[in-house]
């Protein structure tokens, strides 16, 4: 198991109240809910960074499409919705 550390940060009172309400509904404590939220944030951020890095790699290797092709693909997507 990884070592845990205690951190402190400020949060608006309304957010704390809502957080505590959800924690109580889930029969969890505040720390559990905060850890879950931070885990989800970090996963989303890791995904975003990976996508950006992949885009940069593709651009560096010349794997680009023209503006006209982008617009054409967007128009096709809009037509499917």
N, C-alpha and C positions, 0 to 999 in steps of 0.2 A: 504494500500500500504506500502511496506517495505521501510524503510529509505534508501536513496542512499548516497554513499560516493564517493568522488573524489580520484582517485589514479593517480600516475604518474609512467611511466616506459619508458625505452629507447627502440627504435626500429630502425633498419636500414632504411635509407632514402628511399631505393627502395621499401621496404615493405609498408611504409607509403604512397608512391605514388600509389602503386597498391591498397591499402586499400581505399584510397580516390577515385580512379577511379571506383572501384566496388560500393562504396557508392553512387557516383553520378549516376551510371547506374541504381541503385535501388531507386533513389530519396530519399535516407536516409542520415543521418549524420554519421560521423565516430564513434561516441559513440554507435549508434544503431548497426552498423556492428560489432564492438568490443564486445558488450554485447551478440550478437547472437553467435559469435565465442566462447566466453568463456562459454556460456551456453552449447553449443554442446560439448566442451571439458570436462566440469564437468560431463555431462551425460555419456559420454564415460568412463571417469575415474571411476564414481560410478559403472557402469556396470562391468568394469574390476575388481574392488575391491570386488564386490559381488561374482563374479565368483571365484576369488582366495579364498575368505573366505569359499565358499561352497566346494571347493576342499580340503581345510584344514579340514573342518568338516567331509567330507567323509573319508579322510585319518585317522583322529582320531578315527572314528567309524569302521575302517577296511573295508570300502566299496571301495576296490581296485580291479583292474584287472591286470592280469599278462602282462609282456612285450610281450609275444607271442600273447596274445589276442589283444593288441594294434596294433602290426604289422599286424595281420590278418585283423583287421578292416581297417587299412590304405590301404592295398592292395586291399580290396574290393571297397573302395572309388575311388581309382585310376582307377579301372576297369570300373566304372560307368561314368567316365568323357570322 
